[in-house]
Amino acid sequence: MTVATKIGDITVTIDVNHPVIPVGLGVPGLFIKGDTQKDQVYSSLDALAADYAEGTDIYKVASAYYAQPNAGTTIEVITYTASTTDANTKSTTGGISAAAAAYFFSVWHFAVVIGDNNADQLELSNYIEEQNFKFLVAEFTTPDAAKAYTNKRTINLIHKATTDNFPVAFLGRVANQTVGSVTWKGKGDLVGVETDDLSYPEYAAIEAAHGICYVVKGKKAVSSNGWTASGDWIDVLHGSDWVKVNIESALQDLLNTQDKITFDDLGFAQLQAVVEKVLSTAYANGIIAYNATTKAADYSVTADKYADLSVEDIKNRQYNGIHWSYTPADAVHGMKVGGTLDFPY
């Protein structure tokens, strides 16, 4: 597995324990095949138009994104090259995963592959899955066409009209809202996106495949669900990304701004307090659940004492003693309502 590595002193890992079913983390990354691997971040459609003329695929997609009611200001374009394998060394260069690795810690968080490049899209899906961070948003005309895409970090949109940029419209509607404050199911007002007129069997097939379509429920067009291809909830995974990034950032900022964090229980308490503050914010934002028993946020943070550390870690000034966990907050996605008729006779 090729792991994307970031320069820094803090590494946060998340182990998901079942049963569970200052960073926006909503920027689209538009992957397009070209002659030279590169990336560029744009802060407006006008800025992007200087490089991609009106009428190009990138411009059309970016225009659809910026047309949405909650779109952010930032969009990133990543150009990847075709992969080639040296006949003598058998080494491979180029390819979409190489570009993703090169720019993995840039601002994009939701990848969208531009053009009819199914093999490249599947490769990117698998690469993002290996990192267990960020997302791919893919679009298919039928659930059968999405059968190869089952990864937890891939969002499968099923849509008959593939020319109205459903993926970036969906991102513009939801991805830049405060992480934890929104579920991805039931989101409407997608500017320029047609609704699909589906029979119930067609709709049920999409649900069974953990796809998301854009259909009318009641009197409003909305996203049919809020899950990834594996059935995991997008908001839960997005929340775990937010927690990871913000803990890393807060701890790195502490190391960068303090003259010294003492390697003792007092210093460790400082580190613990930073993590607790991030988790407290995550609870306030709706990422972490409320515990009805304790009547408080359902998370915990502990810090190992100096006496419990190994000689090797003390020698290397490496503290690995912060441990934290939380229960993700849920959201109501459906209801069965029971009632009683009381007859007067």
Backbone torsions as a table, in degrees:
resi	resn	phi	psi	omega
1	MET	NA	133.0	175.2
2	THR	-89.6	113.0	-177.1
3	VAL	-99.6	128.3	175.5
4	ALA	-70.8	130.5	-175.0
5	THR	-119.8	132.9	-178.3
6	LYS	-108.2	144.2	176.0
7	ILE	-73.1	126.8	179.6
8	GLY	166.6	174.9	-178.2
9	ASP	-105.8	-6.2	-174.5
10	ILE	-117.7	130.9	174.5
11	THR	-126.6	123.7	178.9
12	VAL	-111.9	126.0	176.1
13	THR	-115.8	148.8	179.2
14	ILE	-124.6	120.5	171.9
15	ASP	-102.1	123.1	-177.9
16	VAL	-86.0	118.2	177.8
17	ASN	-101.2	118.0	175.9
18	HIS	-90.7	154.5	13.0
19	PRO	-84.0	124.5	163.3
20	VAL	-146.4	114.0	171.4
21	ILE	-72.9	NA	NA
22	PRO	NA	5.4	-167.7
23	VAL	-116.3	130.3	-177.3
24	GLY	-76.6	-39.7	178.0
25	LEU	57.9	40.0	179.3
26	GLY	-127.7	12.0	-172.8
27	VAL	-79.7	128.7	175.0
28	PRO	-74.0	142.2	171.4
29	GLY	-114.1	110.9	-177.6
30	LEU	-91.0	112.4	-178.7
31	PHE	-95.8	123.0	-179.8
32	ILE	-135.0	140.5	-178.1
33	LYS	-77.7	137.4	179.2
34	GLY	-152.4	-167.3	-176.1
35	ASP	-88.0	-24.6	-175.8
36	THR	-133.4	131.8	177.5
37	GLN	-71.1	128.2	-179.5
38	LYS	-165.4	168.6	172.3
39	ASP	-143.1	157.1	179.5
40	GLN	-150.0	133.7	178.3
41	VAL	-102.6	132.5	-179.2
42	TYR	-120.4	146.8	-178.3
43	SER	-109.0	3.6	177.6
44	SER	-166.1	164.4	177.0
45	LEU	-67.2	-35.8	178.6
46	ASP	-63.2	-40.5	178.7
47	ALA	-64.6	-40.9	179.0
48	LEU	-66.3	-35.3	-177.4
49	ALA	-63.8	-20.0	177.2
50	ALA	-67.2	-25.4	179.8
51	ASP	-107.4	-27.1	-177.4
52	TYR	-128.4	108.6	-174.1
53	ALA	-66.0	155.2	175.3
54	GLU	-58.1	130.5	-176.4
55	GLY	106.4	-18.6	174.9
56	THR	-75.6	159.1	-178.8
57	ASP	-59.4	-43.4	-178.9
58	ILE	-62.4	-43.5	-179.7
59	TYR	-62.5	-44.2	-179.4
60	LYS	-60.7	-43.6	-179.6
61	VAL	-66.5	-45.5	179.7
62	ALA	-63.1	-39.2	178.7
63	SER	-62.4	-41.4	177.6
64	ALA	-64.0	-37.0	178.7
65	TYR	-65.5	-51.3	-176.4
66	TYR	-67.7	-16.1	178.9
67	ALA	-76.2	-12.1	-174.5
68	GLN	-80.2	153.2	-172.5
69	PRO	-65.4	-29.1	-177.2
70	ASN	-115.4	19.6	-177.6
71	ALA	-61.0	143.1	174.3
72	GLY	-77.9	-178.7	179.7
73	THR	-89.6	-15.7	-169.6
74	THR	-110.2	140.8	173.9
75	ILE	-143.2	145.9	-177.8
76	GLU	-123.2	136.9	176.5
77	VAL	-112.5	121.9	178.8
78	ILE	-112.5	118.5	177.2
79	THR	-96.0	126.2	177.9
80	TYR	-116.9	156.8	-178.9
81	THR	-106.1	163.6	174.8
82	ALA	-65.7	141.7	178.8
83	SER	-77.5	141.7	177.6
84	THR	-131.4	143.6	-179.8
85	THR	-114.9	125.0	178.8
86	ASP	-68.1	129.4	-176.1
87	ALA	-64.8	-29.1	-177.2
88	ASN	-89.5	-50.4	-175.5
89	THR	-87.0	-16.7	-177.3
90	LYS	65.7	10.0	178.5
91	SER	-81.5	145.7	-177.5
92	THR	-108.8	134.4	175.9
93	THR	-122.8	159.2	-179.3
94	GLY	74.2	-168.4	-179.2
95	GLY	100.8	162.0	-175.0
96	ILE	-71.1	-34.0	179.5
97	SER	-70.5	-30.8	176.2
98	ALA	-65.0	-41.2	177.5
99	ALA	-67.3	-40.3	178.2
100	ALA	-61.7	-41.0	179.2
101	ALA	-66.2	-40.9	-177.8
102	ALA	-64.1	-33.9	-175.5
103	TYR	-119.2	26.6	-173.4
104	PHE	-65.1	-32.1	-178.2
105	PHE	-101.6	21.8	167.5
106	SER	-78.1	-169.2	-167.7
107	VAL	-80.1	-18.4	-176.2
108	TRP	-64.5	149.0	176.9
109	HIS	-132.4	-22.5	178.4
110	PHE	-122.6	111.1	-178.0
111	ALA	-83.3	139.7	172.7
112	VAL	-133.0	123.8	180.0
113	VAL	-89.4	127.1	-177.8
114	ILE	-94.6	131.9	179.0
115	GLY	97.9	170.2	-177.6
116	ASP	-87.1	79.0	-176.2
117	ASN	-129.6	68.2	-172.8
118	ASN	-61.6	-41.7	-179.2
119	ALA	-63.5	-41.6	178.3
120	ASP	-66.0	-41.0	-179.9
121	GLN	-62.4	-42.1	178.9
122	LEU	-66.8	-38.0	176.4
123	GLU	-61.2	-42.6	179.2
124	LEU	-67.0	-38.4	175.9
125	SER	-56.9	-46.1	-178.7
126	ASN	-68.9	-36.2	179.2
127	TYR	-65.7	-46.6	179.2
128	ILE	-62.8	-36.1	177.7
129	GLU	-62.8	-39.4	178.4
130	GLU	-61.7	-35.7	-179.2
131	GLN	-78.4	-21.5	-175.6
132	ASN	53.5	44.6	-177.4
133	PHE	-161.4	140.9	-176.0
134	LYS	72.4	178.7	-173.8
135	PHE	-139.4	155.2	164.3
136	LEU	-111.1	134.9	174.2
137	VAL	-111.2	115.5	-176.7
138	ALA	-116.9	154.2	-178.6
139	GLU	-127.4	137.0	-179.2
140	PHE	-138.7	155.4	179.6
141	THR	-81.8	-24.5	179.8
142	THR	-142.1	157.6	175.5
143	PRO	-64.0	-29.9	177.7
144	ASP	-61.8	-36.1	-179.6
145	ALA	-67.9	-18.0	-177.8
146	ALA	-99.6	9.0	-172.4
147	LYS	-58.2	-32.3	-178.4
148	ALA	-75.8	-12.1	-174.4
149	TYR	-102.5	96.2	-177.1
150	THR	-124.0	8.1	-173.8
151	ASN	-71.7	149.6	-179.8
152	LYS	-63.2	-29.8	-175.7
153	ARG	-98.0	15.2	178.2
154	THR	-116.2	132.2	178.3
155	ILE	-105.6	117.8	-178.2
156	ASN	-98.3	114.0	175.0
157	LEU	-98.1	127.7	180.0
158	ILE	-108.3	118.3	-170.5
159	HIS	-152.1	127.3	-176.6
160	LYS	-68.0	-38.9	179.2
161	ALA	-93.4	108.2	-174.6
162	THR	-95.7	12.9	-177.5
163	THR	-108.3	2.5	-177.1
164	ASP	-105.1	14.4	170.4
165	ASN	58.5	46.9	176.3
166	PHE	-53.1	-44.1	-177.1
167	PRO	-57.4	-51.1	-177.3
168	VAL	-74.2	-28.7	175.6
169	ALA	-64.0	-43.3	177.7
170	PHE	-61.5	-43.0	178.3
171	LEU	-64.6	-42.6	179.5
172	GLY	-63.8	-28.6	179.8
173	ARG	-78.4	-35.7	-167.9
174	VAL	-119.3	-42.0	-162.3
175	ALA	-62.9	-27.5	-175.6
176	ASN	-96.4	2.1	171.6
177	GLN	-72.1	159.0	-177.8
178	THR	-52.4	124.6	-178.2
179	VAL	-60.7	127.7	-177.6
180	GLY	101.9	-18.3	-176.3
181	SER	-90.3	-5.8	-171.1
182	VAL	-144.9	142.3	168.1
183	THR	-99.1	158.3	-174.3
184	TRP	-90.8	-3.3	176.8
185	LYS	-87.6	146.1	173.5
186	GLY	74.8	28.3	-178.7
187	LYS	-100.6	121.9	-178.1
188	GLY	-114.8	-159.8	179.7
189	ASP	59.7	37.1	175.7
190	LEU	-81.1	108.4	-174.6
191	VAL	-66.0	125.2	174.9
192	GLY	83.7	2.1	-177.7
193	VAL	-101.9	127.7	179.0
194	GLU	-79.2	145.9	172.8
195	THR	-82.6	151.5	176.6
196	ASP	-95.0	130.0	175.7
197	ASP	-90.1	97.0	-172.7
198	LEU	-108.1	145.7	167.5
199	SER	-75.8	162.6	179.4
200	TYR	-61.5	-41.4	177.0
201	PRO	-59.6	-37.6	177.5
202	GLU	-64.8	-44.4	178.8
203	TYR	-63.1	-44.2	-179.6
204	ALA	-62.5	-35.5	178.5
205	ALA	-66.3	-37.6	176.9
206	ILE	-66.6	-42.7	177.6
207	GLU	-62.3	-43.4	-179.1
208	ALA	-63.1	-28.8	-179.3
209	ALA	-91.3	6.0	-176.7
210	HIS	57.4	40.1	173.1
211	GLY	-95.4	171.9	177.5
212	ILE	-128.4	128.5	176.9
213	CYS	-120.7	174.3	-179.5
214	TYR	-116.9	103.1	-171.6
215	VAL	-134.1	164.2	176.5
216	VAL	-85.7	124.9	172.6
217	LYS	-121.7	124.3	-171.4
218	GLY	69.6	-113.9	179.5
219	LYS	-120.2	12.8	-172.4
220	LYS	-132.2	140.1	174.4
221	ALA	-78.2	127.6	-176.4
222	VAL	-145.6	164.0	170.6
223	SER	-69.8	135.3	-170.8
224	SER	-73.2	-26.8	-178.8
225	ASN	-156.9	-179.2	-176.3
226	GLY	-135.6	41.9	-176.3
227	TRP	-119.6	168.1	174.4
228	THR	-95.8	-179.3	-174.8
229	ALA	-62.6	-21.1	179.9
230	SER	-89.5	-8.4	-175.3
231	GLY	95.0	-0.6	175.6
232	ASP	-76.2	149.4	-178.0
233	TRP	-78.6	133.1	-178.9
234	ILE	-61.1	-43.6	-175.9
235	ASP	-64.9	-31.9	177.8
236	VAL	-68.7	-45.3	179.1
237	LEU	-66.9	-41.6	177.7
238	HIS	-61.7	-38.9	177.2
239	GLY	-64.4	-40.5	178.8
240	SER	-66.1	-34.9	175.0
241	ASP	-63.1	-43.4	179.8
242	TRP	-60.9	-45.3	-179.3
243	VAL	-62.4	-47.0	-179.9
244	LYS	-57.6	-51.3	-175.9
245	VAL	-64.8	-41.4	-175.9
246	ASN	-75.1	-31.9	173.5
247	ILE	-66.9	-46.1	177.7
248	GLU	-57.6	-47.0	-177.2
249	SER	-64.7	-43.9	-177.4
250	ALA	-67.1	-41.6	178.9
251	LEU	-69.0	-40.0	177.8
252	GLN	-63.7	-40.7	177.2
253	ASP	-61.0	-39.0	178.6
254	LEU	-62.4	-46.6	179.1
255	LEU	-63.7	-35.2	-176.4
256	ASN	-76.4	-25.3	-172.5
257	THR	-105.4	-19.3	179.4
258	GLN	-91.1	140.2	177.3
259	ASP	-61.8	-34.7	-179.4
260	LYS	-164.6	133.9	167.9
261	ILE	-103.8	113.4	-174.2
262	THR	-66.8	141.3	-179.6
263	PHE	-86.5	71.6	178.5
264	ASP	-156.1	-177.5	-175.4
265	ASP	-63.2	-29.6	177.2
266	LEU	-68.5	-42.9	177.5
267	GLY	-65.2	-39.9	179.9
268	PHE	-64.7	-33.4	178.0
269	ALA	-65.2	-33.7	175.5
270	GLN	-62.4	-44.0	179.4
271	LEU	-63.5	-42.5	179.7
272	GLN	-61.7	-40.4	-178.8
273	ALA	-63.7	-35.7	178.5
274	VAL	-64.4	-45.4	179.9
275	VAL	-64.5	-42.0	179.0
276	GLU	-61.0	-37.3	179.6
277	LYS	-65.7	-41.4	178.3
278	VAL	-63.3	-44.7	-179.0
279	LEU	-67.6	-32.2	175.9
280	SER	-64.5	-41.4	176.4
281	THR	-65.4	-40.2	178.1
282	ALA	-60.4	-38.7	176.9
283	TYR	-65.5	-44.6	179.9
284	ALA	-62.2	-31.6	-179.0
285	ASN	-82.0	-11.3	179.4
286	GLY	98.3	12.1	178.8
287	ILE	-80.9	-36.5	-174.2
288	ILE	-107.0	142.5	-175.6
289	ALA	-76.1	160.8	172.6
290	TYR	-92.5	134.5	178.9
291	ASN	-97.4	111.8	-176.1
292	ALA	-67.3	-25.4	-179.7
293	THR	-74.2	-47.9	-179.0
294	THR	-86.8	-12.4	-176.8
295	LYS	56.5	43.5	-179.5
296	ALA	-153.2	175.9	176.6
297	ALA	-61.9	141.2	-174.6
298	ASP	-92.3	71.1	174.1
299	TYR	-143.9	163.0	177.3
300	SER	-143.2	147.7	176.3
301	VAL	-137.0	129.8	176.2
302	THR	-128.6	156.8	178.4
303	ALA	-131.9	123.9	177.6
304	ASP	-63.2	145.1	177.9
305	LYS	-80.8	159.1	179.7
306	TYR	-56.6	-38.4	-177.4
307	ALA	-64.6	-19.2	-177.4
308	ASP	-93.3	-3.0	-173.4
309	LEU	-85.4	155.1	178.2
310	SER	-78.2	154.4	177.7
311	VAL	-60.7	-37.7	-178.3
312	GLU	-63.7	-43.9	179.4
313	ASP	-66.4	-39.2	178.1
314	ILE	-63.4	-43.8	179.4
315	LYS	-60.5	-40.3	-176.7
316	ASN	-89.0	0.3	-177.7
317	ARG	57.3	37.9	-177.6
318	GLN	-110.8	112.7	-179.3
319	TYR	-104.1	117.5	-179.5
320	ASN	-116.4	28.0	-168.5
321	GLY	-99.2	4.3	176.6
322	ILE	-85.2	125.8	179.4
323	HIS	-128.9	131.4	-178.7
324	TRP	-141.9	156.8	177.0
325	SER	-154.5	157.4	175.1
326	TYR	-154.0	159.3	174.1
327	THR	-99.7	123.1	-179.2
328	PRO	-65.5	144.4	175.1
329	ALA	-73.1	143.7	177.4
330	ASP	-100.7	176.0	177.5
331	ALA	-142.9	150.6	177.4
332	VAL	-76.0	121.1	178.3
333	HIS	-111.9	-11.6	-179.3
334	GLY	-168.4	167.4	-179.0
335	MET	-147.7	149.4	163.7
336	LYS	-121.2	117.2	-173.3
337	VAL	-107.4	125.5	178.2
338	GLY	-103.7	143.0	179.2
339	GLY	-140.9	169.2	-179.3
340	THR	-127.8	135.0	172.9
341	LEU	-96.3	121.9	178.4
342	ASP	-103.5	108.3	179.2
343	PHE	-88.1	142.9	-178.8
344	PRO	-82.3	8.4	-179.1
345	TYR	-133.9	NA	NA
